Amino acid sequence: MIDLDLLLDYHYWARDRLIDAVAPLTPADYVADRGNSFPSIRDTVVPLYSSEWVWYSRWRGQSPSAQRAAAEYPDVPSVRAAWLDLEREVRAHVGGLDADARARVFDYHAFSGQPLRSVFWHTLQHLVNHGSYHRGQLTTLLRQIGAAPPKSMDLIAFYRERGL
């Protein structure tokens, strides 16, 4: 089975590199409409955090009906603080699961209310993969405005840095 703890280590390592690259932006650059699938850099960062919050909620038996609103996180420090808090909760939750719990099927509802079932470890793997997709979008947005992109967020760079 996939080492979920190592996968989480990678996810948060890449998140930190992304947040460090976004942090120097001016407030105007952070919220300006860029015409992307999400309007602004903030409106791309917050759904990345929010998706993790949604999955964590589902793992705990709740089914949110919507993502967190970007306006709840007006600047980088606010989303960074919320995400660090969520990271502690996610790590504690995942760390407390034995192999059977990590392989369990659980029920939840999509935002539409449709009932769904998934294997826990599949959803964690999806969470990390989904994060990679949005981190790529954010790298492009940063380059488009002339800002420095994040340091490499590739999984192989993580492994190399860790000596794995």
N, C-alpha and C positions, 0 to 999 in steps of 0.2 A: 504494500500500500504506500501511497505517497506520504512523505514526511510532512504532515500538516504544520508542525511547529516551524520547520525550516521554511516552508512556503510563506507562513506569516512573517517570519523574519525578513524574507525578501520583500514582501508587500510593504512593510513599514520602512524598510531601508529605501525603497524606491519612492515612497510617499515623502519621506524627509528630504530627499534630493529635489523632488518637485516643489515642495513648499519653500525650500531654501531659494529656489530660482524665482518663484513668484513673489516672495517677500519684498524685494527691493522696488517693486513696481509702485508708481504713484497711485493714489486712490483713483484718479481719472482713468489711468491705463487698466487698472484692475476691473473696473465696471463698464468700460466703454463697449458698445455693441460692435462686434467684429464680424457679424454675418455668418457665424459658424452654426453647427447644429444646436449648440447652446449659445446664446447671444454674446456672452462676455467670458473673460477668463474666470471671474468669480462664479458665473453661472455654469461653468464647467468643473471648477474645483469643488463646489458645494455638492453637486450631485454625485461626485465620486465619493465624498465622505458620507453623503446621505444613503447611498446604496449599501454601504457597509452597515450603517445604522438599521436599515430595513432588514437586511439578512440577520443581523444580530437579534433584532426583535422577533423575527420569525423563528429563530433557533430557540428562543425562550417562550414560544407559544403564543406570541402576539402577531397580528397581521395588520400592519399600518395600511391605511387606505391611500396614502400619498407620501411622496418624498418630503424631506425638510425643505422649507422655502429658502432660497438663496438670500433673501433680504434678512433672514435671521442672523446671517454671518456677514456683516458689512465690510469686514477687512480681514486680512490674512491672520493677524493674531487671534481673532475670534474663532475662525475655523480651525486653526492649528490647536488651540486649547481644547476645543470640543473633540477633535480627532484624537488627541493624546489621551483624553479621558476615556473615549470609546476604545482605544487600543488596549488600555488596561483591562477593561471589561471583557473584550473579545479574547485576549490572551488568557485571562483567568477562566473564562468559560471553556475554551478549547483545551486548555491545559488540564482541566478537571474531567475530561471525557476519556473513558477507557476505549479500547479498540472496538468493542461492540457498539458503544454510543456513537463513535465516529462513523460507523457503518450503518447506523440506523436510518430508517425511512421516517420522515416526519411530514405532517400535514400543515398546510398554511393556505392563505388566500392571496391571490393576485390583487392588484389595486382595483381591478374590475369586480372583485368579489368571487371570481371563479376559484373553486377549490383545486388545490394542486398538492402533489406529493413529490418529494425529492429525497435523495440520499444525502445525509449531512455533508460528507466529505466532498461530494460533487458540488454542493453549493459553495463551500469554502474555496475550492479550486476555481469555480466560476467567478467568485468575488475577486480573486487575484487577477485572473485573466481579463475581466471587465476593467479593472484598474489599469492594466497595461494599455488597453485601448484608449481610455481617456487621457492617460499620461502622454500618449503619443499626440493626441489632439492638442493638448496644452503646450507641448514642445513646439508644434507648428505655430500656434498662436503667438508664443513668445518670440519666435524667429521673425514672424511677420511684422511685429512692432519694433524690431531691432533690439530686443532684450536678449540677454545671455540665456541660452537654453540650459536645462539641468545637466549636471554630470550624467554620464551614461546610466541608464536605468535598466539595462539589459540583464537578464537573469545570469548570463555567463559572467558578466562583470561582477555581480554579487558573489558568485561562486569563487571567482579568482581572488577577489578582495578578502574573502573569508578563508582562502587556502583550501577550498574543498575540491 
